[in-house]
Amino acid sequence: MHRCFLWAGRWPALLLLALAVGCGGGSGSGSSGSPIESPDHEPGVPRTTQRDAVRLADQATFGPTEELVRRIRSLGAEAWVASQLQAYPSRYVSGGSDAIHRHTDPNTGFCDTRGANCWRDWYSSTPLLWDFYRNATTGSDQLRQRVALALQQLLVISNLEVSGTYGFRNYHNMLSDHAFGNYRDLLRGVILSPVMGDYLNNANNDRDAPNENFARELLQLFSIGTCELNPDGSLHTGACVPTYDNDVVRSYAYALTGWTYPAGGRSPWGCWPAGTNCRHYGGNMVPVAARHNTEPLALLSGVSLTAGHSAEQALDGVLDSLMRHPNLAPFVSRYLIQHLVSSNPAPDYVARVAQAFRDGRFQSFGTGRTGDMRATVAAILLDPHAREELPGNEAGRLREPIQLFTGVVRMLNGRTDGDALGWWWGEEMRQHVFRSPSVFNFYAPDYPLAGTNLMGPAFGIHNANTALNRLNYVNYLVFWGGSQPATSVPGALGTQVNLSAFHASAADAGELVDRIALLALGEVLPPDQRSVVVDAVDAFPVQTSTSAARETSLTNRVRQAAYLVLSTPQYHVVR
């Protein structure tokens, strides 16, 4: 049995995570192999180090693989980002149709004749979860999916409050479609989404006494935030000066009246209120002139609506007011930096990205239109703060559970249908994708990191239990063998890793540990840590009695090395 120990001290500040490296089991021994080799280098392309390639993979994908790291090093960061911006998008395709909103028999429930999995397949977000994890672990459009994940945690809808699998599918395909588009078009899609309209009470809103829920979250969470900001994201006067008051919220609520569900929904009891469409999620909401408040309104950024305006004109005015607001660029830019690169971005970093957002252009990326997401994403990933080889102590972020789930599977050449990563591991780790506890996401972007002046958003769902469950998850894949395919999941894969590729390095414990560390961390372990892990691997000698015994012993050595390296704090805090 090897020792259990804590690794900390070399990576201060964010390493309050203090993960304990636990004890894995197994028996056997090992053989030979070779570490990661330097890739062929494209002439004229700035050389990308192993450290930076892994770092970019952590920032822009769901986790590095050996093939991905070689490709980034060969192309260079800029060319690789450009290639990702052109990648064909993955889609959500699983789950039932809009039949749930066309059921008209008053004597039977929709699920009465559709079997035990009806709610799961037609009403829940579980089929999307299957698609999400399949795409995240194997899809070629890794950057689009990472940006879409950030957007789905900003522009939140949750299966805890609304149901309808096909509607969730439409909404999240919309986020993916606009991930590299323009933020104005993205906001329009969110405002007109019938699922969002249902979730935040804007569908069929009352023209004379509107529910303010969506208008408030549109301002507070989706666009400009609550405090006036400088271009670098800092508070305008050093203190919070409110961006708007409740009168402004009411103006936006009135402006966004007059929208109902798209046609197609039916109900045995008819549609309500009179003159509106029944609940249906198949397309954008449509205007109903009689339900729109046409009184003159004053919005932000000097935008006003004259008496007699239509719902469509009001929507354009709302979008104009938000896109012109000085808060929008730093607010959105800082949020995206936090999700892709660092929880505590320096003001000059935010300022440069916000400038790219406003200009709609960064280097050769973008259209020149304010809100261009390609320019914004490229500016985030190619900024010196993102690409510096030796980031400062305040750099980085906690790898959130979703990215831990995918990162281990991808790194260890695994596969998953996501089924074990929802109701089991997702619930255990407090991040069950598509089931945020509220519109405020799983965690707050300004969650304070105890004992420091830093923010650690993902630490908002981190505690002693989830710290241990991180290690249990690695152990589950590496030593327990993961999960077998479930017969009730269409096209089931289960959740498993494949360690055979590392057998070539397994006879030499040092080579094996370095190979795994270079992939997981972008660098070898510090000498004191490395020696302990090497000794732990060598505790399982290579067996030579039979070929089967040899393969088993190699597997056990890889298990030991992978478990220990992936349990280090520096894997869980991405820097």
Secondary structure, 3 states (H helix, E strand, C coil): CCCCEECCCCCCHHHHHCCEECCCCCCCCCCCCCCCCCCCCCCCCCCCCHHHHHHHHHHHCCCCCHHHHHHHHHHCHHHHHHHHHCCCCCCCCCCCCHHHHCCCCCCCCHHHHCCCCHHHHHHCCHHHHHHHHHHHHHCCCHHHHHHHHHHHCCCCCCCCCCCCHHHHHHHHHHHHHHCCCEHHHHHHHHHHCHHHHHHCCCCCCCCCCCCCHHHHHHHHCCCCCCECECCCCCECCCCCCECCCHHHHHHHHHHCCCEECCCCCCCCCCCCCCCCCCCCCCCCCEECHHHCCCCCEECCCCCEECCCCCHHHHHHHHHHHHHCCCCHHHHHHHHHHHHHCCCCCCHHHHHHHHHHHHHCCECCECCCCCCEHHHHHHHHHHCHHHHCCCCCCCCCEECCHHHHHHHHHHHCCCEECCHHHCCCHHHHCCCCCCCCCCCCCCCCCCCECCCCCCECHHHHHCCHHHHHHHHHHHHHHHCCCCECCCCCCCCCCCEECCCHHHHHHCCCHHHHHHHHHHHHCCCCCCHHHHHHHHHHHHCCCCCCCCHHHHHHHHHHHHHHHHHHHHCCHHHHEEC
